[in-house]
């Protein structure tokens, strides 16, 4: 991010795989056409992950233009949701967990429901 006064209010991830060769215009088109969302929303960070899950891209509108961020891990992979292509809002805590290498979704299955 280049502007220091922009705070991230919402994080939306594109679950599944995204073509990581896409730049700003390609990711804007993905947000609009595939997910029917408006990428021109100040403070909303859109995250994308490719096939190998070792890198992610972030798209953020800063009010006067877009910022494209990329992070490639030197070792390991992100625990990226593999379900069908959809956009999903996550909390800032889930965002922190994702970047720290933990899964967003709980891997603990409840056997018994509380009465």
C-alpha positions in Angstrom: 0.0 0.0 0.0 1.3 3.4 -0.8 -1.2 5.6 1.0 -0.8 5.6 4.7 -4.3 7.0 5.4 -6.2 4.0 3.9 -7.4 1.4 6.4 -8.6 -2.0 5.4 -12.2 -2.3 6.4 -13.1 -5.5 4.6 -11.2 -8.5 3.2 -12.7 -10.6 0.4 -10.9 -13.7 -0.9 -11.5 -15.3 -4.3 -11.6 -19.0 -3.2 -10.2 -21.6 -5.5 -7.6 -20.8 -8.1 -6.9 -17.5 -9.9 -4.6 -17.0 -12.9 -1.7 -15.2 -11.2 -0.5 -13.7 -14.5 -3.3 -11.2 -14.3 -2.5 -7.7 -13.5 -4.7 -4.9 -12.2 -7.1 -4.8 -15.1 -7.5 -8.6 -15.2 -8.2 -8.8 -11.5 -10.7 -5.9 -11.7 -12.5 -7.8 -14.5 -12.5 -11.0 -12.3 -14.1 -9.2 -9.4 -16.7 -7.6 -11.6 -17.6 -10.4 -13.9 -17.1 -13.6 -11.8 -18.2 -12.3 -8.5 -20.5 -9.4 -9.4 -18.7 -7.1 -6.8 -17.5 -3.5 -7.2 -13.7 -3.3 -6.9 -14.0 0.5 -6.5 -14.7 0.4 -2.8 -12.2 2.2 -0.7 -10.8 0.0 2.1 -11.8 -3.4 0.6 -8.9 -5.7 0.0 -9.5 -8.5 -2.6 -7.1 -11.4 -2.3 -6.3 -14.0 -5.0 -4.3 -17.2 -4.9 -2.9 -19.4 -7.7 -2.4 -23.1 -8.3 0.7 -23.6 -6.2 -0.6 -21.6 -3.2 2.9 -20.2 -2.5 1.9 -16.7 -3.6 -1.1 -14.4 -3.3 -2.1 -11.1 -4.9 -4.0 -8.3 -3.3 -6.0 -5.6 -5.0 -7.0 -2.5 -3.1 -8.7 0.7 -4.3 -7.1 3.7 -2.6 -9.6 6.4 -3.7 -7.5 7.7 -6.6 -6.3 4.4 -8.1 -5.6 0.8 -7.5 -2.7 -0.8 -5.6 -1.6 -4.3 -6.6 0.3 -6.2 -4.0 2.0 -9.5 -4.3 3.5 -11.8 -1.7 5.5 -15.0 -2.5 6.5 -17.3 0.4 10.1 -18.5 0.4 9.0 -21.7 2.0 5.5 -23.3 2.6 2.1 -22.6 1.2 -1.0 -20.7 2.2 -4.0 -22.7 3.5 -6.3 -21.3 0.8 -9.9 -22.6 0.5 -10.3 -24.9 -2.4 -14.1 -24.9 -2.8 -15.8 -23.7 -5.9 -15.0 -20.3 -7.4 -16.7 -17.7 -5.2 -15.9 -14.5 -3.4 -16.0 -14.8 0.4 -15.7 -12.1 3.0 -13.4 -12.9 5.9 -12.7 -11.0 9.1 -9.5 -9.2 9.8 -8.6 -11.9 12.4 -9.1 -14.6 9.7 -6.9 -12.5 7.4 -4.2 -12.5 10.0 -4.5 -16.2 10.5 -4.3 -16.8 6.8 -1.1 -14.8 6.4 0.4 -16.5 9.5 -0.1 -19.9 7.8 -3.2 -21.2 9.5 -6.4 -22.3 7.9 -9.4 -19.9 7.8 -11.9 -22.7 8.3 -11.9 -24.9 11.3 -10.6 -28.4 10.7 -12.4 -29.7 13.8 -15.6 -31.5 13.1 -18.3 -31.5 15.8 -19.6 -35.0 16.4 -22.4 -34.0 18.7 -24.6 -31.0 18.6 -25.2 -29.2 21.9 -28.8 -29.7 23.0 
